[in-house]
Amino acid sequence: MLDTNRSHEEQSMSDTATTTPMQRVTLQLGQIRVNEHNVRQDLNLDEKFLKSVAANGVKVPVVVLPLGEDTYELKMGHRRYFAARATKEAEAEQDAIEVPAYVLDPSLREAGEDFIDQLIENDDDYRRGLTELEQADALFGAVGAGMKQARVAELTGRSRRDVSQAVKTAKSVGERTRSALAEAGTYDLDLEVLGVLGEFDDDADAINRLLDAYAKGRFEFQVQWERDDRAEQRAREQVRPQLQAAGVRLAEDSDTLPTTAEPLSELDGPDSEPMSAEAHADCPGHVATWAENPREPGEVDYFCTDPDRFGHRPPQEDAPEADGDQAEEQPQAAGAAKPSEPSREYVKEGNKAYRAAEKARQAWLKDLVGRKTAPKPLAAFITEQLLACPKPVAQWVGDAGRRDLVKELTGYDQPAERAKSATPAKLTLLNFAVLAATFEKRMGEVRTWRTDSTARSAVYELREIREDARTWLSFLAEIGYPLSSVEQAIVEDEPYQEGEPDAADTDGQADEDTPDDPDGVSAEDFEDAS
């Protein structure tokens, strides 16, 4: 087999050298005639390649066959030959350019061998270019050896920005990431993806989740989720000692709160306004837990573990007495949600996934709106929505928040001014940005992902919001947006399952953890445990 770790020219030369004596010489381009039987139709002389040849000259020898005195026919290296000529304008200057060359012995050439050589030299099955990471390592190595980045850019035909990004990526991608890439057999990642992996090089599990998401086409969502999660963990590390210093108990898992616990927002304070954390601070039932829908990472919600016991509500004087023949109703187990509502921890995870999807989706939309050409379905979708005028369009088209989102999606402070000079394709994209902002505004309600009756009773027209979200997300998927699992659940009008604890496992754990306590955790138990 051919050694794919070497350059194709070295491969061809070493294989041929066993049977064909050849000579290394320096020739001028004027001495070389192009092979009229060369099968390559597209030389693909891209800017990076041309810049590299202009800065370095031809490094890898071309292969030629002698035709007569001081005249040779080019067998291998047509791209290098024409790239070298492109470095000069005058033909005389081009002819004088010197290149290294291997000269074949024509007496040892077999009929048709020219075509086989072209196939072997250029067939992807016989050659392997460096991966993006390997290229980044090479650029990083050059800089590490003392070469200035500007010089590296000049010699490789890259921009300084590309060199800087490659060097930064190679430096950030550590052994954990490299091991994960090798284990997964994933080598086709570009610098942007590799740079993101480098952010999480200290977390092997995060890298594996990101690689799995990349394989499933959900990389952008998972990146946002990991970044949000990391920001949340860091914020919590700062909040914990603050709560401890203030003497506030913290329930890390809100589902461990007793069933009597209620948020302060639902209790009346001394001034008949919702109870504040400050006013409730001295209550024995005062406790904090991580917020269900935090506005900022590390935000907490405050609860009272037993409002009735601690006097935050008047006693129920006319409460009906239980019939003696009826079995006494048992409190629910610790952390168990009411039958009609999901657990707080599940809701927090779902909210977190929804917000991560929202950020990733809007970043994708911004890239789409920034293109020069619009996908074909856009014009029909815009027209249909404007004619039908659904709730998102009717309600939000003039909203100030929508206008701010349009600016964010388009990148223009004055989108209307930009429209005056826009091309027809750009006008389509600008119109689409307006519709995108209206649908995104409609989906701003975090409970859009939920199907439980508790969410429906708390959010006016939640069913209609989900229906509009389904229309929007289905269209985005049609034009290439990769739906996250929480978005896919909305499109399919199914409950979101990812991250939801398995009921059997939860039941089993409850039985195992509390075998002698069928009544679960009470407010007193929680206080003692704290």
Secondary structure, DSSP 8 states (H G I E B T S, - for coil): ---TTS-HHHHHHHHHHTT---EEEEEEGGGEE--TT---------HHHHHHHHHH---S-EEEEEEETTEEEEEE-HHHHHHHHTT-SSHHHHHT-EEEEEE--GGG--TTHHHHHHHHHH-TTT-----HHHHHHHHHHHHHTT--HHHHHHHHT--HHHHHHHHHHHHH--HHHHHHHHHHT-----HHHHHHHHHTTT-HHHHHHHHHHHHTT-HHHHHHHHHHHHHHHHHHHHHHHHHHHTT-EEESSGGGS-TT-EEGGGSB-TTSSB--HHHHTTSTTEEEEE-SS-SSTT-EEEEES-TTTTTSS---TT-----TTS-------TT---TTS--HHHHHHHHHHHHHHHHHHHHHHHHHHTSSS--THHHHHHHHHHHH--HHHHHHTT-HHHHHHHHHHH--S-HHHHHTT--HHHHHHHHHHHHHHHHHHHTT-GGGG--SHHHHHHSTTHHHHHHHHHHHHHHHHHTT----HHHHHHHTT----TT---HHHHHHHHHHH-TT-TT---HHHHHHH-
